[in-house]
Amino acid sequence: MNAPAPATRLMSGADYRESLRRYTPTVFVDGRRVDSVADERAFQPGLNAIALTYDYALKPEYARLMTAVQHTSGKLVNRLSHIDMSSGDLLNKLEAVRLVCQETGCAQRYLTHDALNAIGQVSARIDDARGTTEHTARFLNYLHRVQDEDLTLGVAMTDAKGDRSRRPHEQANADSYLHIVERNAVHNGQRGIVISGAKAIVTGAPYMHELLVMPGRAMGQEDADFAVCCAVPVDAPGLTIVARPAGRPGEHLEHGDALFSRKYGQSTGVCLFERVFVPMDHVFYAGEWEHSGHLTHSYATHHRHTCIGARAGFGDLLIGAGALMCEANGFDPGRETHLREQMVELITITESFFACGVAASVYAKADGHSHSFMPDPVFANIGKLLLATKIYDMHRIAHYVSGGLIVTLPGPDEDHNPETAAKLSEVLRANPDVPYAQRIQTARFIEDLTAGYQGGWYSVISLHGGGSPAAMKQEIYRNYPIGSKVELVERLLERGVAADGSPAAAPHDPARAITRNRQPGKCCDAGCTAPGAPVMVDVPRP
């Protein structure tokens, strides 16, 4: 096999920071204008998290997980901007995301991967419907530039929405949803479109290179102007980003009650587009409302699959911290039944939703248009639903095994108070083999992750990130082969049951909604994967 062609550049974390200095976005945080995103203290925890994804791709021990060969170019690229072409690719991505989130809690850059895979699939779908290749060609040109320059992309998907009971075209303020305000516009000799509107909850918005604008819902024909997908540099004229700080980088935390979130965190931004020009080279579709639902579904499936890896990494942090806290308190969970049961429950929760991610990878199928691989939507949504609803149990267990010390400790300044520090170190020590400072640091680490500002943030982002639990339940029911189960029971009963109580005329009667979802059994090669499809590859565990 020939060696892959080298990427134009794989940046380091330092390179990434420096690359941001070439952009001049309009960004506000804490009510003030930011001069330099790369040097803004309020964003440093978020910058640290993204930078780690660059540095890990350059580490030989992580190379098989953090890099991949892009099949359309033959170049070595960062895993988080790669298009998945097998179940093995999806599994590698899942493991890579878990790896970087074990360190950062939320590495954020994986949204780049999820959006690129979804846009590639919808581009091919539009071409197949029209008998053309232009959308795929435009996407590949963009993809290769992103990979060659090793960029990080934000996802501007969630609209401000306005009155939730009304569709986009019915809103009193059209800017509640991002929309096209001018077609066939010309700027500096380039043809393109002009867009306006608001996108909310844009992860990492201030320190991205570009934003991928996507519709946040399926659009009807009346909403065609709101069905737009394009790429916009963060410093495009007319774009303003109103952000919140990443993590807890405040000056009063120097002595360390926020041991984790002062180092790693995530900013989000509301992005205000005011007549932003987008050249056609960066427009993936504009007005193709009938394809907006497909893009939304594709992105949600990829992203929920990826979130499983991210929260498994967070679960690893809680498992490790919980075990350390037990030890610091003088307990051995292997001997204390009530602690062992709690730790096993925490392990079970984490590995259960991660196992759903593995199953979604193994049972993935090639997209019928782009031929890239889509995670199994049932397992992907079940895994995301589990982590979304079990995050509160994960916090509860961490609190149980740690004890009340995690929120009743004196403030960290007392550790440096000559009048109190010595006495506190004597009376607040438990296990004689664990120094006071280590016990206190572990307690404050757990407080930061579960009982402070950052803990609340992880709860909400886990519950609503990637869509609400209701949306996941809808996808599970829509994709699950209930019809196959119904037919199984009807066969055993030697009869079918129709709506009027009489035997069904045919086992696959399309009039019977309950039997519409069917698929071959997952126990055989004729089930979810085509015969001979690559299912597994050599995947190192982090």
JOVENQUI-V358026 format. One record per run of one state. SS is the DSSP state (H for helix, E for strand, L for the rest). FROM is the first residue (numbers start at 0). LEN is the number of residues. Records with the same first field share a line. If there is no record, write none. Layout:
SS = FROM-LEN + FROM-LEN
//
This chain:
L = 0-4 + 5-7 + 20-5 + 29-2 + 33-3 + 39-1 + 57-2 + 69-5 + 81-5 + 104-5 + 130-3 + 149-3 + 156-2 + 159-8 + 170-3 + 176-2 + 187-2 + 203-1 + 207-2 + 213-7 + 226-1 + 233-5 + 243-7 + 253-14 + 286-2 + 328-8 + 362-2 + 366-6 + 374-2 + 402-2 + 408-3 + 416-4 + 427-8 + 451-1 + 464-4 + 479-2 + 493-19 + 515-27
E = 4-1 + 25-4 + 31-2 + 66-3 + 74-4 + 152-4 + 158-1 + 178-9 + 189-14 + 209-4 + 227-6 + 238-5 + 267-12 + 282-4 + 364-2 + 372-2
H = 12-8 + 36-3 + 40-17 + 59-7 + 78-3 + 86-18 + 109-21 + 133-16 + 167-3 + 173-3 + 204-3 + 220-6 + 250-3 + 279-3 + 288-40 + 336-26 + 376-26 + 404-4 + 411-5 + 420-7 + 435-16 + 452-12 + 468-11 + 481-12 + 512-3
//
